Amino acid sequence: MPGMWWVVGVVVAVVLVTAYLVWIAARVDRMHARVRSATRALDAHLLRRAAAAAVLAEERYVLELYAASRIALDAEGEEREAAENDLTRQLRSSVLDPEEPAAAAVIGASRRLALARQVHTDLVRDALSLRRRPVVRLFRMSRKHELPRYFDIDDPTLNSRPELSVG
């Protein structure tokens, strides 16, 4: 009978290790699904902000802002970050009055974009951290997922009040 306890112990250990590996693999899959979802949400908020900026530019007849918003709407891939940074600079140079409906839409879209960017950044950081774990690397649990990327843009929050000059 003492040999039977060894067999039971080995079977229990194998079951526990297998359960742990399955749990980690499911966690990797869930994390990458959350990153993909956050990427889609970030993309949607970027498009909403660019569209709101285009409407504001049309109302104010500001050619530079309109051009920056159109470039941001049409940009893809690597040029997207540069286009979004340019749009942010153009919006910061504009005076945005929260009482104006088009400016209020841009301010609101920029705030939501800042939140979406923060969520995306946090999830990408967590996914990359999970991918670096030795167990995940050893068993290649993340091989079916592409490497998540940060979306590096300036902080898109805007100052909604015009700055007062002193003197």
Secondary structure, DSSP 8 states (H G I E B T S, - for coil): -HHHHHHHHHHHHHHHHHHHHHHHHHHHHHHHHHHHHHHHHHHHHHHHHHHHHHHHHHHHT-HHHHHHHHHHHH--TTHHHHHHHHHHHHHHHS---TTSHHHHHHHHHHHHHHHHHHHHHHHHHHHHHHHTSHHHHHTTTTTTS---------------S------
